[in-house]
Amino acid sequence: MFLEYLGDFPLFMLYQSIAHSLNKLWLYLDIEVYDGHDGHPVVRRANSRPPGIPIQAVLNTIHDFAFIRSE
């Protein structure tokens, strides 16, 4: 399953959507964030079992990535 950041969809909305959907769940994700062909970040996500990344670390990374790109 892939999540993609497309067009003008703000990264903070992606962050809020993930945070809302997974609020207080202890899930692990394999995640990859890279620049797509048009310069927008693309997020690849796959559910995984430990030793994946705790969801809070993913949300923090997305938040930090949005802050860096907005500077």
CHARMM internal coordinates of N, CA and C (Angstrom, degrees):
IC EDIT
DIST 1 N 1 CA 1.4394
DIST 1 CA 1 C 1.5278
ANGL 1 N 1 CA 1 C 108.25
DIST 1 C 2 N 1.3159
ANGL 1 CA 1 C 2 N 116.79
DIHE 1 N 1 CA 1 C 2 N 137.44
DIST 2 N 2 CA 1.4525
ANGL 1 C 2 N 2 CA 120.92
DIHE 1 CA 1 C 2 N 2 CA -178.56
DIST 2 CA 2 C 1.5218
ANGL 2 N 2 CA 2 C 110.58
DIHE 1 C 2 N 2 CA 2 C -122.16
DIST 2 C 3 N 1.3152
ANGL 2 CA 2 C 3 N 116.05
DIHE 2 N 2 CA 2 C 3 N 140.97
DIST 3 N 3 CA 1.4520
ANGL 2 C 3 N 3 CA 121.99
DIHE 2 CA 2 C 3 N 3 CA 169.04
DIST 3 CA 3 C 1.5157
ANGL 3 N 3 CA 3 C 105.57
DIHE 2 C 3 N 3 CA 3 C -110.39
DIST 3 C 4 N 1.2978
ANGL 3 CA 3 C 4 N 117.29
DIHE 3 N 3 CA 3 C 4 N 130.76
DIST 4 N 4 CA 1.4544
ANGL 3 C 4 N 4 CA 119.44
DIHE 3 CA 3 C 4 N 4 CA 179.93
DIST 4 CA 4 C 1.5190
ANGL 4 N 4 CA 4 C 110.23
DIHE 3 C 4 N 4 CA 4 C -123.89
DIST 4 C 5 N 1.3071
ANGL 4 CA 4 C 5 N 115.84
DIHE 4 N 4 CA 4 C 5 N 143.22
DIST 5 N 5 CA 1.4489
ANGL 4 C 5 N 5 CA 123.17
DIHE 4 CA 4 C 5 N 5 CA 173.78
DIST 5 CA 5 C 1.5237
ANGL 5 N 5 CA 5 C 105.29
DIHE 4 C 5 N 5 CA 5 C -93.35
DIST 5 C 6 N 1.3277
ANGL 5 CA 5 C 6 N 116.23
DIHE 5 N 5 CA 5 C 6 N 113.44
DIST 6 N 6 CA 1.4569
ANGL 5 C 6 N 6 CA 120.09
DIHE 5 CA 5 C 6 N 6 CA -174.60
DIST 6 CA 6 C 1.5212
ANGL 6 N 6 CA 6 C 111.18
DIHE 5 C 6 N 6 CA 6 C -122.65
DIST 6 C 7 N 1.3059
ANGL 6 CA 6 C 7 N 115.97
DIHE 6 N 6 CA 6 C 7 N 146.47
DIST 7 N 7 CA 1.4581
ANGL 6 C 7 N 7 CA 121.82
DIHE 6 CA 6 C 7 N 7 CA 173.44
DIST 7 CA 7 C 1.5140
ANGL 7 N 7 CA 7 C 112.84
DIHE 6 C 7 N 7 CA 7 C 54.17
DIST 7 C 8 N 1.3392
ANGL 7 CA 7 C 8 N 115.73
DIHE 7 N 7 CA 7 C 8 N -129.52
DIST 8 N 8 CA 1.4577
ANGL 7 C 8 N 8 CA 121.35
DIHE 7 CA 7 C 8 N 8 CA -175.22
DIST 8 CA 8 C 1.5271
ANGL 8 N 8 CA 8 C 113.27
DIHE 7 C 8 N 8 CA 8 C -97.41
DIST 8 C 9 N 1.3375
ANGL 8 CA 8 C 9 N 117.69
DIHE 8 N 8 CA 8 C 9 N 13.52
DIST 9 N 9 CA 1.4649
ANGL 8 C 9 N 9 CA 120.74
DIHE 8 CA 8 C 9 N 9 CA -179.91
DIST 9 CA 9 C 1.5240
ANGL 9 N 9 CA 9 C 108.73
DIHE 8 C 9 N 9 CA 9 C -68.51
DIST 9 C 10 N 1.3450
ANGL 9 CA 9 C 10 N 118.14
DIHE 9 N 9 CA 9 C 10 N 111.52
DIST 10 N 10 CA 1.4693
ANGL 9 C 10 N 10 CA 120.34
DIHE 9 CA 9 C 10 N 10 CA -173.88
DIST 10 CA 10 C 1.5260
ANGL 10 N 10 CA 10 C 112.71
DIHE 9 C 10 N 10 CA 10 C -65.29
DIST 10 C 11 N 1.3190
ANGL 10 CA 10 C 11 N 116.18
DIHE 10 N 10 CA 10 C 11 N 143.12
DIST 11 N 11 CA 1.4572
ANGL 10 C 11 N 11 CA 121.33
DIHE 10 CA 10 C 11 N 11 CA -178.95
DIST 11 CA 11 C 1.5230
ANGL 11 N 11 CA 11 C 111.13
DIHE 10 C 11 N 11 CA 11 C -63.39
DIST 11 C 12 N 1.3574
ANGL 11 CA 11 C 12 N 117.48
DIHE 11 N 11 CA 11 C 12 N -34.14
DIST 12 N 12 CA 1.4675
ANGL 11 C 12 N 12 CA 117.99
DIHE 11 CA 11 C 12 N 12 CA 179.69
DIST 12 CA 12 C 1.5164
ANGL 12 N 12 CA 12 C 111.26
DIHE 11 C 12 N 12 CA 12 C -65.74
DIST 12 C 13 N 1.3421
ANGL 12 CA 12 C 13 N 118.59
DIHE 12 N 12 CA 12 C 13 N -27.80
DIST 13 N 13 CA 1.4655
ANGL 12 C 13 N 13 CA 120.73
DIHE 12 CA 12 C 13 N 13 CA 176.33
DIST 13 CA 13 C 1.5210
ANGL 13 N 13 CA 13 C 110.00
DIHE 12 C 13 N 13 CA 13 C -69.95
DIST 13 C 14 N 1.3320
ANGL 13 CA 13 C 14 N 117.34
DIHE 13 N 13 CA 13 C 14 N -36.66
DIST 14 N 14 CA 1.4619
ANGL 13 C 14 N 14 CA 121.00
DIHE 13 CA 13 C 14 N 14 CA 174.97
DIST 14 CA 14 C 1.5247
ANGL 14 N 14 CA 14 C 109.14
DIHE 13 C 14 N 14 CA 14 C -62.63
DIST 14 C 15 N 1.3214
ANGL 14 CA 14 C 15 N 116.44
DIHE 14 N 14 CA 14 C 15 N -45.28
DIST 15 N 15 CA 1.4663
ANGL 14 C 15 N 15 CA 121.71
DIHE 14 CA 14 C 15 N 15 CA 178.12
DIST 15 CA 15 C 1.5267
ANGL 15 N 15 CA 15 C 110.71
DIHE 14 C 15 N 15 CA 15 C -58.41
DIST 15 C 16 N 1.3446
ANGL 15 CA 15 C 16 N 117.26
DIHE 15 N 15 CA 15 C 16 N -48.19
DIST 16 N 16 CA 1.4618
ANGL 15 C 16 N 16 CA 120.88
DIHE 15 CA 15 C 16 N 16 CA -179.04
DIST 16 CA 16 C 1.5174
ANGL 16 N 16 CA 16 C 111.17
DIHE 15 C 16 N 16 CA 16 C -63.65
DIST 16 C 17 N 1.3219
ANGL 16 CA 16 C 17 N 117.07
DIHE 16 N 16 CA 16 C 17 N -39.76
DIST 17 N 17 CA 1.4582
ANGL 16 C 17 N 17 CA 121.47
DIHE 16 CA 16 C 17 N 17 CA 179.73
DIST 17 CA 17 C 1.5297
ANGL 17 N 17 CA 17 C 110.94
DIHE 16 C 17 N 17 CA 17 C -62.87
DIST 17 C 18 N 1.3281
ANGL 17 CA 17 C 18 N 116.81
DIHE 17 N 17 CA 17 C 18 N -45.49
DIST 18 N 18 CA 1.4649
ANGL 17 C 18 N 18 CA 120.55
DIHE 17 CA 17 C 18 N 18 CA 178.84
DIST 18 CA 18 C 1.5258
ANGL 18 N 18 CA 18 C 109.82
DIHE 17 C 18 N 18 CA 18 C -65.52
DIST 18 C 19 N 1.3356
ANGL 18 CA 18 C 19 N 116.97
DIHE 18 N 18 CA 18 C 19 N -44.00
DIST 19 N 19 CA 1.4600
ANGL 18 C 19 N 19 CA 120.60
DIHE 18 CA 18 C 19 N 19 CA -179.11
DIST 19 CA 19 C 1.5245
ANGL 19 N 19 CA 19 C 110.63
DIHE 18 C 19 N 19 CA 19 C -61.51
DIST 19 C 20 N 1.3272
ANGL 19 CA 19 C 20 N 117.14
DIHE 19 N 19 CA 19 C 20 N -41.76
DIST 20 N 20 CA 1.4641
ANGL 19 C 20 N 20 CA 121.36
DIHE 19 CA 19 C 20 N 20 CA 179.63
DIST 20 CA 20 C 1.5257
ANGL 20 N 20 CA 20 C 110.75
DIHE 19 C 20 N 20 CA 20 C -66.07
DIST 20 C 21 N 1.3126
ANGL 20 CA 20 C 21 N 117.10
DIHE 20 N 20 CA 20 C 21 N -45.16
DIST 21 N 21 CA 1.4625
ANGL 20 C 21 N 21 CA 121.45
DIHE 20 CA 20 C 21 N 21 CA -177.14
DIST 21 CA 21 C 1.5201
ANGL 21 N 21 CA 21 C 112.66
DIHE 20 C 21 N 21 CA 21 C -66.88
DIST 21 C 22 N 1.3177
ANGL 21 CA 21 C 22 N 116.52
DIHE 21 N 21 CA 21 C 22 N -34.95
DIST 22 N 22 CA 1.4595
ANGL 21 C 22 N 22 CA 120.59
DIHE 21 CA 21 C 22 N 22 CA -173.59
DIST 22 CA 22 C 1.5269
ANGL 22 N 22 CA 22 C 112.98
DIHE 21 C 22 N 22 CA 22 C -110.89
DIST 22 C 23 N 1.3372
ANGL 22 CA 22 C 23 N 116.00
DIHE 22 N 22 CA 22 C 23 N 18.68
DIST 23 N 23 CA 1.4556
ANGL 22 C 23 N 23 CA 121.18
DIHE 22 CA 22 C 23 N 23 CA -175.15
DIST 23 CA 23 C 1.5286
ANGL 23 N 23 CA 23 C 111.98
DIHE 22 C 23 N 23 CA 23 C -52.35
DIST 23 C 24 N 1.3354
ANGL 23 CA 23 C 24 N 114.52
DIHE 23 N 23 CA 23 C 24 N 121.53
DIST 24 N 24 CA 1.4598
ANGL 23 C 24 N 24 CA 123.86
DIHE 23 CA 23 C 24 N 24 CA 176.05
DIST 24 CA 24 C 1.5286
ANGL 24 N 24 CA 24 C 114.48
DIHE 23 C 24 N 24 CA 24 C 63.97
DIST 24 C 25 N 1.3150
ANGL 24 CA 24 C 25 N 118.18
DIHE 24 N 24 CA 24 C 25 N 16.77
DIST 25 N 25 CA 1.4588
ANGL 24 C 25 N 25 CA 120.20
DIHE 24 CA 24 C 25 N 25 CA 174.29
DIST 25 CA 25 C 1.5212
ANGL 25 N 25 CA 25 C 108.28
DIHE 24 C 25 N 25 CA 25 C -94.74
DIST 25 C 26 N 1.3155
ANGL 25 CA 25 C 26 N 117.48
DIHE 25 N 25 CA 25 C 26 N 140.03
DIST 26 N 26 CA 1.4594
ANGL 25 C 26 N 26 CA 120.86
DIHE 25 CA 25 C 26 N 26 CA 177.85
DIST 26 CA 26 C 1.5195
ANGL 26 N 26 CA 26 C 107.54
DIHE 25 C 26 N 26 CA 26 C -96.15
DIST 26 C 27 N 1.3062
ANGL 26 CA 26 C 27 N 115.61
DIHE 26 N 26 CA 26 C 27 N 83.89
DIST 27 N 27 CA 1.4557
ANGL 26 C 27 N 27 CA 121.72
DIHE 26 CA 26 C 27 N 27 CA -179.57
DIST 27 CA 27 C 1.5173
ANGL 27 N 27 CA 27 C 108.87
DIHE 26 C 27 N 27 CA 27 C -109.15
DIST 27 C 28 N 1.3031
ANGL 27 CA 27 C 28 N 114.56
DIHE 27 N 27 CA 27 C 28 N 158.59
DIST 28 N 28 CA 1.4596
ANGL 27 C 28 N 28 CA 120.77
DIHE 27 CA 27 C 28 N 28 CA 175.76
DIST 28 CA 28 C 1.5205
ANGL 28 N 28 CA 28 C 108.42
DIHE 27 C 28 N 28 CA 28 C -117.15
DIST 28 C 29 N 1.3162
ANGL 28 CA 28 C 29 N 115.76
DIHE 28 N 28 CA 28 C 29 N 140.76
DIST 29 N 29 CA 1.4581
ANGL 28 C 29 N 29 CA 120.76
DIHE 28 CA 28 C 29 N 29 CA -178.42
DIST 29 CA 29 C 1.5175
ANGL 29 N 29 CA 29 C 109.88
DIHE 28 C 29 N 29 CA 29 C -131.12
DIST 29 C 30 N 1.3187
ANGL 29 CA 29 C 30 N 115.42
DIHE 29 N 29 CA 29 C 30 N 146.17
DIST 30 N 30 CA 1.4574
ANGL 29 C 30 N 30 CA 121.06
DIHE 29 CA 29 C 30 N 30 CA 162.89
DIST 30 CA 30 C 1.5161
ANGL 30 N 30 CA 30 C 104.15
DIHE 29 C 30 N 30 CA 30 C -98.02
DIST 30 C 31 N 1.3089
ANGL 30 CA 30 C 31 N 117.24
DIHE 30 N 30 CA 30 C 31 N 125.39
DIST 31 N 31 CA 1.4654
ANGL 30 C 31 N 31 CA 119.85
DIHE 30 CA 30 C 31 N 31 CA -174.13
DIST 31 CA 31 C 1.5222
ANGL 31 N 31 CA 31 C 109.67
DIHE 30 C 31 N 31 CA 31 C -137.92
DIST 31 C 32 N 1.2953
ANGL 31 CA 31 C 32 N 114.68
DIHE 31 N 31 CA 31 C 32 N 145.70
DIST 32 N 32 CA 1.4563
ANGL 31 C 32 N 32 CA 122.64
DIHE 31 CA 31 C 32 N 32 CA 179.67
DIST 32 CA 32 C 1.5231
ANGL 32 N 32 CA 32 C 106.45
DIHE 31 C 32 N 32 CA 32 C -135.91
DIST 32 C 33 N 1.3200
ANGL 32 CA 32 C 33 N 118.21
DIHE 32 N 32 CA 32 C 33 N 128.54
DIST 33 N 33 CA 1.4609
ANGL 32 C 33 N 33 CA 121.79
DIHE 32 CA 32 C 33 N 33 CA 176.29
DIST 33 CA 33 C 1.5213
ANGL 33 N 33 CA 33 C 107.22
DIHE 32 C 33 N 33 CA 33 C -122.14
DIST 33 C 34 N 1.3272
ANGL 33 CA 33 C 34 N 116.06
DIHE 33 N 33 CA 33 C 34 N 127.62
DIST 34 N 34 CA 1.4586
ANGL 33 C 34 N 34 CA 119.65
DIHE 33 CA 33 C 34 N 34 CA 179.37
DIST 34 CA 34 C 1.5193
ANGL 34 N 34 CA 34 C 108.93
DIHE 33 C 34 N 34 CA 34 C -150.10
DIST 34 C 35 N 1.3161
ANGL 34 CA 34 C 35 N 117.18
DIHE 34 N 34 CA 34 C 35 N 163.84
DIST 35 N 35 CA 1.4608
ANGL 34 C 35 N 35 CA 120.97
DIHE 34 CA 34 C 35 N 35 CA 178.95
DIST 35 CA 35 C 1.5134
ANGL 35 N 35 CA 35 C 109.89
DIHE 34 C 35 N 35 CA 35 C -75.72
DIST 35 C 36 N 1.3223
ANGL 35 CA 35 C 36 N 115.28
DIHE 35 N 35 CA 35 C 36 N 131.03
DIST 36 N 36 CA 1.4566
ANGL 35 C 36 N 36 CA 120.92
DIHE 35 CA 35 C 36 N 36 CA 176.91
DIST 36 CA 36 C 1.5181
ANGL 36 N 36 CA 36 C 110.59
DIHE 35 C 36 N 36 CA 36 C -80.93
DIST 36 C 37 N 1.3194
ANGL 36 CA 36 C 37 N 116.57
DIHE 36 N 36 CA 36 C 37 N -177.10
DIST 37 N 37 CA 1.4671
ANGL 36 C 37 N 37 CA 121.24
DIHE 36 CA 36 C 37 N 37 CA -175.40
DIST 37 CA 37 C 1.5211
ANGL 37 N 37 CA 37 C 112.52
DIHE 36 C 37 N 37 CA 37 C -64.56
DIST 37 C 38 N 1.3483
ANGL 37 CA 37 C 38 N 117.84
DIHE 37 N 37 CA 37 C 38 N -24.19
DIST 38 N 38 CA 1.4593
ANGL 37 C 38 N 38 CA 120.55
DIHE 37 CA 37 C 38 N 38 CA -178.76
DIST 38 CA 38 C 1.5252
ANGL 38 N 38 CA 38 C 112.23
DIHE 37 C 38 N 38 CA 38 C -102.77
DIST 38 C 39 N 1.3338
ANGL 38 CA 38 C 39 N 117.42
DIHE 38 N 38 CA 38 C 39 N 12.49
DIST 39 N 39 CA 1.4545
ANGL 38 C 39 N 39 CA 121.36
DIHE 38 CA 38 C 39 N 39 CA 178.38
DIST 39 CA 39 C 1.5135
ANGL 39 N 39 CA 39 C 114.70
DIHE 38 C 39 N 39 CA 39 C 88.19
DIST 39 C 40 N 1.3328
ANGL 39 CA 39 C 40 N 118.00
DIHE 39 N 39 CA 39 C 40 N -7.09
DIST 40 N 40 CA 1.4593
ANGL 39 C 40 N 40 CA 121.09
DIHE 39 CA 39 C 40 N 40 CA 177.53
DIST 40 CA 40 C 1.5245
ANGL 40 N 40 CA 40 C 109.34
DIHE 39 C 40 N 40 CA 40 C -84.24
DIST 40 C 41 N 1.3498
ANGL 40 CA 40 C 41 N 116.82
DIHE 40 N 40 CA 40 C 41 N 144.18
DIST 41 N 41 CA 1.4680
ANGL 40 C 41 N 41 CA 118.30
DIHE 40 CA 40 C 41 N 41 CA 179.11
DIST 41 CA 41 C 1.5201
ANGL 41 N 41 CA 41 C 111.69
DIHE 40 C 41 N 41 CA 41 C -68.89
DIST 41 C 42 N 1.3016
ANGL 41 CA 41 C 42 N 116.19
DIHE 41 N 41 CA 41 C 42 N 141.86
DIST 42 N 42 CA 1.4593
ANGL 41 C 42 N 42 CA 122.65
DIHE 41 CA 41 C 42 N 42 CA 176.26
DIST 42 CA 42 C 1.5226
ANGL 42 N 42 CA 42 C 106.58
DIHE 41 C 42 N 42 CA 42 C -115.71
DIST 42 C 43 N 1.3240
ANGL 42 CA 42 C 43 N 116.40
DIHE 42 N 42 CA 42 C 43 N 131.72
DIST 43 N 43 CA 1.4603
ANGL 42 C 43 N 43 CA 121.75
DIHE 42 CA 42 C 43 N 43 CA -179.11
DIST 43 CA 43 C 1.5135
ANGL 43 N 43 CA 43 C 108.55
DIHE 42 C 43 N 43 CA 43 C -110.70
DIST 43 C 44 N 1.3217
ANGL 43 CA 43 C 44 N 116.84
DIHE 43 N 43 CA 43 C 44 N 120.90
DIST 44 N 44 CA 1.4610
ANGL 43 C 44 N 44 CA 121.24
DIHE 43 CA 43 C 44 N 44 CA 174.49
DIST 44 CA 44 C 1.5195
ANGL 44 N 44 CA 44 C 107.14
DIHE 43 C 44 N 44 CA 44 C -103.01
DIST 44 C 45 N 1.3189
ANGL 44 CA 44 C 45 N 116.25
DIHE 44 N 44 CA 44 C 45 N 131.68
DIST 45 N 45 CA 1.4537
ANGL 44 C 45 N 45 CA 120.50
DIHE 44 CA 44 C 45 N 45 CA -176.96
DIST 45 CA 45 C 1.5194
ANGL 45 N 45 CA 45 C 110.52
DIHE 44 C 45 N 45 CA 45 C -132.40
DIST 45 C 46 N 1.3262
ANGL 45 CA 45 C 46 N 116.30
DIHE 45 N 45 CA 45 C 46 N 140.14
DIST 46 N 46 CA 1.4587
ANGL 45 C 46 N 46 CA 121.67
DIHE 45 CA 45 C 46 N 46 CA 174.22
DIST 46 CA 46 C 1.5195
ANGL 46 N 46 CA 46 C 108.04
DIHE 45 C 46 N 46 CA 46 C -143.53
DIST 46 C 47 N 1.3309
ANGL 46 CA 46 C 47 N 117.32
DIHE 46 N 46 CA 46 C 47 N 131.55
DIST 47 N 47 CA 1.4652
ANGL 46 C 47 N 47 CA 120.19
DIHE 46 CA 46 C 47 N 47 CA 177.08
DIST 47 CA 47 C 1.5177
ANGL 47 N 47 CA 47 C 108.79
DIHE 46 C 47 N 47 CA 47 C -62.90
DIST 47 C 48 N 1.2954
ANGL 47 CA 47 C 48 N 116.18
DIHE 47 N 47 CA 47 C 48 N 143.36
DIST 48 N 48 CA 1.4582
ANGL 47 C 48 N 48 CA 120.09
DIHE 47 CA 47 C 48 N 48 CA 179.44
DIST 48 CA 48 C 1.5192
ANGL 48 N 48 CA 48 C 109.86
DIHE 47 C 48 N 48 CA 48 C -147.79
DIST 48 C 49 N 1.2877
ANGL 48 CA 48 C 49 N 116.34
DIHE 48 N 48 CA 48 C 49 N 169.45
DIST 49 N 49 CA 1.4625
ANGL 48 C 49 N 49 CA 122.85
DIHE 48 CA 48 C 49 N 49 CA 173.72
DIST 49 CA 49 C 1.5263
ANGL 49 N 49 CA 49 C 107.56
DIHE 48 C 49 N 49 CA 49 C -103.66
DIST 49 C 50 N 1.3319
ANGL 49 CA 49 C 50 N 117.06
DIHE 49 N 49 CA 49 C 50 N 161.33
DIST 50 N 50 CA 1.4615
ANGL 49 C 50 N 50 CA 118.55
DIHE 49 CA 49 C 50 N 50 CA 177.43
DIST 50 CA 50 C 1.5232
ANGL 50 N 50 CA 50 C 110.03
DIHE 49 C 50 N 50 CA 50 C -50.13
DIST 50 C 51 N 1.3145
ANGL 50 CA 50 C 51 N 120.70
DIHE 50 N 50 CA 50 C 51 N 141.98
DIST 51 N 51 CA 1.4502
ANGL 50 C 51 N 51 CA 127.02
DIHE 50 CA 50 C 51 N 51 CA 13.66
DIST 51 CA 51 C 1.5193
ANGL 51 N 51 CA 51 C 113.81
DIHE 50 C 51 N 51 CA 51 C -96.01
DIST 51 C 52 N 1.3148
ANGL 51 CA 51 C 52 N 117.86
DIHE 51 N 51 CA 51 C 52 N 62.68
DIST 52 N 52 CA 1.4623
ANGL 51 C 52 N 52 CA 121.40
DIHE 51 CA 51 C 52 N 52 CA 173.01
DIST 52 CA 52 C 1.5169
ANGL 52 N 52 CA 52 C 110.08
DIHE 51 C 52 N 52 CA 52 C -75.53
DIST 52 C 53 N 1.3036
ANGL 52 CA 52 C 53 N 116.37
DIHE 52 N 52 CA 52 C 53 N -162.66
DIST 53 N 53 CA 1.4581
ANGL 52 C 53 N 53 CA 121.37
DIHE 52 CA 52 C 53 N 53 CA -178.19
DIST 53 CA 53 C 1.5261
ANGL 53 N 53 CA 53 C 108.21
DIHE 52 C 53 N 53 CA 53 C -102.31
DIST 53 C 54 N 1.3307
ANGL 53 CA 53 C 54 N 119.55
DIHE 53 N 53 CA 53 C 54 N 128.91
DIST 54 N 54 CA 1.4626
ANGL 53 C 54 N 54 CA 120.12
DIHE 53 CA 53 C 54 N 54 CA 176.20
DIST 54 CA 54 C 1.5306
ANGL 54 N 54 CA 54 C 110.77
DIHE 53 C 54 N 54 CA 54 C -57.77
DIST 54 C 55 N 1.3307
ANGL 54 CA 54 C 55 N 117.28
DIHE 54 N 54 CA 54 C 55 N 141.04
DIST 55 N 55 CA 1.4642
ANGL 54 C 55 N 55 CA 121.56
DIHE 54 CA 54 C 55 N 55 CA -174.37
DIST 55 CA 55 C 1.5249
ANGL 55 N 55 CA 55 C 112.04
DIHE 54 C 55 N 55 CA 55 C -56.60
DIST 55 C 56 N 1.3434
ANGL 55 CA 55 C 56 N 118.65
DIHE 55 N 55 CA 55 C 56 N -34.91
DIST 56 N 56 CA 1.4606
ANGL 55 C 56 N 56 CA 119.56
DIHE 55 CA 55 C 56 N 56 CA -179.92
DIST 56 CA 56 C 1.5256
ANGL 56 N 56 CA 56 C 110.88
DIHE 55 C 56 N 56 CA 56 C -62.95
DIST 56 C 57 N 1.3179
ANGL 56 CA 56 C 57 N 117.23
DIHE 56 N 56 CA 56 C 57 N -35.82
DIST 57 N 57 CA 1.4627
ANGL 56 C 57 N 57 CA 120.39
DIHE 56 CA 56 C 57 N 57 CA 176.76
DIST 57 CA 57 C 1.5217
ANGL 57 N 57 CA 57 C 110.47
DIHE 56 C 57 N 57 CA 57 C -64.99
DIST 57 C 58 N 1.3333
ANGL 57 CA 57 C 58 N 116.77
DIHE 57 N 57 CA 57 C 58 N -37.30
DIST 58 N 58 CA 1.4661
ANGL 57 C 58 N 58 CA 120.88
DIHE 57 CA 57 C 58 N 58 CA 177.69
DIST 58 CA 58 C 1.5196
ANGL 58 N 58 CA 58 C 109.80
DIHE 57 C 58 N 58 CA 58 C -64.71
DIST 58 C 59 N 1.3383
ANGL 58 CA 58 C 59 N 116.98
DIHE 58 N 58 CA 58 C 59 N -47.24
DIST 59 N 59 CA 1.4610
ANGL 58 C 59 N 59 CA 120.59
DIHE 58 CA 58 C 59 N 59 CA -179.53
DIST 59 CA 59 C 1.5212
ANGL 59 N 59 CA 59 C 110.70
DIHE 58 C 59 N 59 CA 59 C -62.66
DIST 59 C 60 N 1.3235
ANGL 59 CA 59 C 60 N 117.80
DIHE 59 N 59 CA 59 C 60 N -40.90
DIST 60 N 60 CA 1.4639
ANGL 59 C 60 N 60 CA 120.86
DIHE 59 CA 59 C 60 N 60 CA 177.40
DIST 60 CA 60 C 1.5216
ANGL 60 N 60 CA 60 C 110.95
DIHE 59 C 60 N 60 CA 60 C -62.72
DIST 60 C 61 N 1.3231
ANGL 60 CA 60 C 61 N 116.92
DIHE 60 N 60 CA 60 C 61 N -40.92
DIST 61 N 61 CA 1.4654
ANGL 60 C 61 N 61 CA 121.19
DIHE 60 CA 60 C 61 N 61 CA 179.73
DIST 61 CA 61 C 1.5185
ANGL 61 N 61 CA 61 C 110.85
DIHE 60 C 61 N 61 CA 61 C -64.13
DIST 61 C 62 N 1.3287
ANGL 61 CA 61 C 62 N 116.85
DIHE 61 N 61 CA 61 C 62 N -44.76
DIST 62 N 62 CA 1.4662
ANGL 61 C 62 N 62 CA 120.52
DIHE 61 CA 61 C 62 N 62 CA 179.23
DIST 62 CA 62 C 1.5253
ANGL 62 N 62 CA 62 C 109.60
DIHE 61 C 62 N 62 CA 62 C -63.33
DIST 62 C 63 N 1.3282
ANGL 62 CA 62 C 63 N 117.34
DIHE 62 N 62 CA 62 C 63 N -42.02
DIST 63 N 63 CA 1.4607
ANGL 62 C 63 N 63 CA 121.05
DIHE 62 CA 62 C 63 N 63 CA 178.98
DIST 63 CA 63 C 1.5256
ANGL 63 N 63 CA 63 C 110.45
DIHE 62 C 63 N 63 CA 63 C -61.79
DIST 63 C 64 N 1.3334
ANGL 63 CA 63 C 64 N 116.64
DIHE 63 N 63 CA 63 C 64 N -47.33
DIST 64 N 64 CA 1.4644
ANGL 63 C 64 N 64 CA 121.16
DIHE 63 CA 63 C 64 N 64 CA 179.43
DIST 64 CA 64 C 1.5194
ANGL 64 N 64 CA 64 C 111.43
DIHE 63 C 64 N 64 CA 64 C -63.56
DIST 64 C 65 N 1.3267
ANGL 64 CA 64 C 65 N 117.31
DIHE 64 N 64 CA 64 C 65 N -39.60
DIST 65 N 65 CA 1.4620
ANGL 64 C 65 N 65 CA 122.09
DIHE 64 CA 64 C 65 N 65 CA 179.72
DIST 65 CA 65 C 1.5253
ANGL 65 N 65 CA 65 C 110.15
DIHE 64 C 65 N 65 CA 65 C -63.39
DIST 65 C 66 N 1.3440
ANGL 65 CA 65 C 66 N 117.02
DIHE 65 N 65 CA 65 C 66 N -41.33
DIST 66 N 66 CA 1.4659
ANGL 65 C 66 N 66 CA 121.27
DIHE 65 CA 65 C 66 N 66 CA 178.82
DIST 66 CA 66 C 1.5182
ANGL 66 N 66 CA 66 C 110.02
DIHE 65 C 66 N 66 CA 66 C -64.55
DIST 66 C 67 N 1.3324
ANGL 66 CA 66 C 67 N 117.59
DIHE 66 N 66 CA 66 C 67 N -40.10
DIST 67 N 67 CA 1.4569
ANGL 66 C 67 N 67 CA 121.53
DIHE 66 CA 66 C 67 N 67 CA 179.78
DIST 67 CA 67 C 1.5244
ANGL 67 N 67 CA 67 C 110.73
DIHE 66 C 67 N 67 CA 67 C -64.57
DIST 67 C 68 N 1.3209
ANGL 67 CA 67 C 68 N 116.98
DIHE 67 N 67 CA 67 C 68 N -44.45
DIST 68 N 68 CA 1.4642
ANGL 67 C 68 N 68 CA 121.38
DIHE 67 CA 67 C 68 N 68 CA -179.78
DIST 68 CA 68 C 1.5208
ANGL 68 N 68 CA 68 C 110.65
DIHE 67 C 68 N 68 CA 68 C -62.98
DIST 68 C 69 N 1.3545
ANGL 68 CA 68 C 69 N 117.64
DIHE 68 N 68 CA 68 C 69 N -43.80
DIST 69 N 69 CA 1.4624
ANGL 68 C 69 N 69 CA 120.82
DIHE 68 CA 68 C 69 N 69 CA -177.89
DIST 69 CA 69 C 1.5213
ANGL 69 N 69 CA 69 C 111.88
DIHE 68 C 69 N 69 CA 69 C -69.78
DIST 69 C 70 N 1.3546
ANGL 69 CA 69 C 70 N 118.02
DIHE 69 N 69 CA 69 C 70 N -23.67
DIST 70 N 70 CA 1.4563
ANGL 69 C 70 N 70 CA 120.02
DIHE 69 CA 69 C 70 N 70 CA -177.64
DIST 70 CA 70 C 1.5254
ANGL 70 N 70 CA 70 C 112.62
DIHE 69 C 70 N 70 CA 70 C -83.88
DIST 70 C 71 N 1.3348
ANGL 70 CA 70 C 71 N 117.40
DIHE 70 N 70 CA 70 C 71 N -11.77
DIST 71 N 71 CA 1.4668
ANGL 70 C 71 N 71 CA 120.40
DIHE 70 CA 70 C 71 N 71 CA -179.37
DIST 71 CA 71 C 1.5118
ANGL 71 N 71 CA 71 C 111.64
DIHE 70 C 71 N 71 CA 71 C -73.36
END
COOR INIT
IC SEED 1 N 1 CA 1 C
IC BUILD
